[in-house]
Structure formats: structure tokens, C-alpha cells
């Protein structure tokens, strides 16, 4: 037998379909209420669990039918109200998201309770609200009707109504600031009269109340900072310390200062969020200075404006010891043969446990015309024609921050592998060299190059006569090229 209950104008309709149930018999329905999990916290003061205020939340009313009958219509009426310190109070704030004074957006119907399409309720599926104005109490009723199956027997408990809301509040003291959000049945006939609930169903078993508090602010802390740190100046120093996981903290950064409150080192929050790493290369003047330096670590919580110097500092003593004396390794005492216009390099490095921060320099036994450079231990030398035949000895030096140094030597012998009449240096004498000289002498092209290569008639200048000499030699059986003799 199908059962039916309704209100107001639906009474006539219900009586016509099922006159035996014109009285308001209660329909047994299965209910569960749930606020989406993961939105609670344990307050450190009293150890009790509260829902998070100022948080975007969803409250689900889950409904199932194990009554043994198909239910073709009923009305649900709920009242949302607040209790402060256990006493029902008007005016407590609530935010109904996307509501705008209307239920849709803040109340979503689902799983067969949608509005018309796919719904069990093809005759009537209507939500009416009262207030819904941003402060409690608020109320709503949901009237349903069907001429067919309605809400079938055996339907499992699923979310049918979902409320989207938050409780705005600033208080976090469990002694004075708790706001309880309560949901209870109410009599839809007389919504503004304080009477006992008169629902058309049973099983709700309310009221259901949820305690809310703003999450307390607990300053972020650092743990496991070593009390004393001893390090050599040779490599950057790494310290890893813990920041206890806490839902009350929002760590946005970290830092460290020395005893003069100057920033020192690099402090990096780890990807895991619970550990901070400090990376530091102590200044040279701290090496063996006989002092114990103070490093103070702090955390930042910029979301709450909680940054140094308002934070407590967690200090550690730092003692810096001396590293090894610098020692150059690599191409020391080596000799290289390099041709003019080629580049040759010598590579040097320093011992692994030197102090760090060393500087490189070089001297040469005689003036050179080509280009030389030394950067991070890499010596480069590119001789030009004036360097041909010379032997250059470079003295390479590295000095640490305390003035300790090491030296080594490397020699470059400059050769002359270029060909007479080969100004483009492709090791062949051909029409390309003629074109190169024409462009260089008359068209503003690169070159023309040194006399030793381009002055093929050996008259001390580079001009049209050299171009004619090259053409005659290469293509008209003319006299051989005659470049100046290499010194």
C-alpha cells in the first residue's frame, strides 16, 4: 500500500488519491546528517573537536527509504538556528553561498531529488525558504508529490539535499566564543509559532548541532635547532630543523640573523612543509676568530602579519674553523703548442677542502699581443701574428680570503701554421682567398690579415698588386707567392 502525506492545498489532492490517509500519519524515513570531513580541529586549550569557522563547508542531509513502501509525497521542514554558549540566540551570522536571498545555489538537490529532470517528484518538488538573509535563525520546507512510484522502497541512504555555507566569526576561546549551528524539524503549518514539531515523517531525530570556533592563532615554532654548530669555511654549511605540523600555522617563509640582527645565510622551507633548511657559507673574517657567533632562526606567517622582529628567535652558536690551504691542481707545469689565431686553454682547479671564495690571477713573462683570460680556473690564450715564434710562460695564482695562495706555471709556444696567400685561414690557396682580399681592400670586408699571409709580393703593403700576384700565380702560371719571412 502506498502512503502519502502533504500540506495545505495538497490535502485535497492527497485525499482524492488515498482518502484513507488524509490524516497526518508519520512516514518512517532514514536520515543521516554530515558536514564534509576534514573541516574540524582539536583546540589546544580544552582538547575538544570543533568545526572550522570562516571555512567554505557543505552540510549533507542523506535520506533513504527502508519503510517497506513506495512514498509518493511528503513535506520536510527544517529550521537552522544558533546557540551561543548553549543558549539559543538570534542574529548569529551565517553565509549561504550563491544564494542571493534564494535557496538555489546554497541548497542543491541531487540523487533523484533534482528539480524535475530525473526526479522522483514529477508533480511537485518545491523548496520554500524564510529569511535566508545572512543571520540565524533561517528555515525552509521541501514539499514533494508524485502520482507514480515516488520515492521507491529500498532506496539507500544518499545525499539528497546539500547546503553550502560558512559561519563567519573571529572568536577562538572555547570558554566564551562557541557558536553552535543546529538543525531541527519544525511545524510547517505554523512556522512562526513556538509549537512542538509536527513533521509528516519520522527518523530525523534532531536537533543536530555542530560547534564552531575560529581557529586559534598559535605562533609557529622551530624545534631541533642544534645548540652548537661547528663548521669549516671550505663548504657551505647545511642545517635542517623542524617546524611542527600544525593546522594553526601558515608558514610562508623563514630566515636567520646574526648577533647584529643582520640577515645571514639562506633559509628555505622544504617542499614537505615540516622542515626548514639553512644554507650558509660563513664570512672569511669568522675563520678562527676565537669567537662563538650567534645565529637566530625565525619563521614567518605573513597571512597573519606575524613576521620578524615580532617573533621569538631560536638561537644556535656557530663556530667557524679554518679549511685547508689552497692548492692548484690541473695543467700545472704543462706546455702547449698553439698556432696564431687559434685558441688554446689550460684548466686548473683548487683542492676540495680549501676555504672557498678564492680569487684567480695570472702574470706573463713577456708582453703578448693576443688575447688571454682566466676565469674560475680556466686560462684561455689566442695569439695573433705578432706572437708568432714566442714562448709565453703564464704564472697562475689563487688566493684565499686570508691571503694564503698557491702558484703554478704553464707555457704556450706560438707557431705559424698559416699559409702564404691564405687570408681566410682555410689552409688552402684558391679563388676564395682572392675574393677575401678584394672584399677586404675595396669593399670594407673583414681583414685583410697580417702581411706575413697577405703581402704575397713582399713589398710591405697589401693592395691590388697582391691580388694580381695571387691570380697570376694560381691561374696564369705566374711567379710563386712571396710573403715576408717569419721571424
C-alpha angles and dihedrals in degrees: 000000000000119000126210136183128174143152143240113346091008091070092080093047092047093048091051091055099037113008093174090070102047087120118084101257112174116249115217109235129171115240136185127172124203138171110212108272123248094051102100134087137193111241112229093218101059104008091236126137119243136176115250116257119212089035130124103246142176124213113199124202105202118200133187136172119229094145094113092242140080108252113219099185147346142151127247118199123186134181122204115203140157136238121198115198088348096307122110107245133184121224101037108149125250130170116217103197120227090357104115090187092312130094101234111093094028092049116046122187118209148156097046096331095087119131103275103309108092092351130139089223110072096159103043132003106157134156119199122189135196122205102342083167105134099275133075142283101059129160141192139179130205116207119194136181138172135177094202131043098326113180102359123227113255096033106151124235107276136153107279100161124032122189120203113205150122136212110230114209141136101204119104102170111114089204096061114004109057115130116194117205108207131189119198139164117256138188108266091198093064107020094165097046122085101237134136114280114272104192124170091226140043132220103067091105096189167190096093113192132191123195118225132193134165110252110260121243112242114176113246114256138204123221137188097026105163109247092221129023122193117189141164118235091233098089135019112273120237125203123177120194135171134253106197112240109252133163087212093064129072105192110201099165149339138217147176134221133193127233089283092054092249118142110261132187128344119292115195127184108225124240089249092061097222100080134056124203123207116201118191141167105196118227117261093245090065093063110112091336090144092240134115107223124210121229116189121198125202139174128225130219103183093172087071096032090249106145139134131318089034093057130086113256125227109210136203133181117241123200116187120205130194122266127216123295112266116267123185117224132178128053096011116151090010127141124212132191110215128177122221115276091018123108123230126184137202118201124213135176137179130238116281097244100048118128097261129231093073122164126222129216139159142204128202126215092230140011114280130202099206129073125279131176138172120202127164091341097312113120116196126188128184112179125201132205094284089059094055114127095011128123114218122195114198120202107207117200134186122193127191126215092270094052097258111141146178131204138198137173137235129180130212119196110199117218134188109232094151118113126236106253094020103110093157091056097228090131092246132095109219146119090299090066091050090052090046092055093045090052092045097048102036110015105043094252125149120290137340086199135212124332089240089069107024105034092082095164091049095229095132097256141071115233145117091307090065091050092051090046091054093048093048092047096047102037110015104042090252126159121299122270114269113199121176113278114261110247 
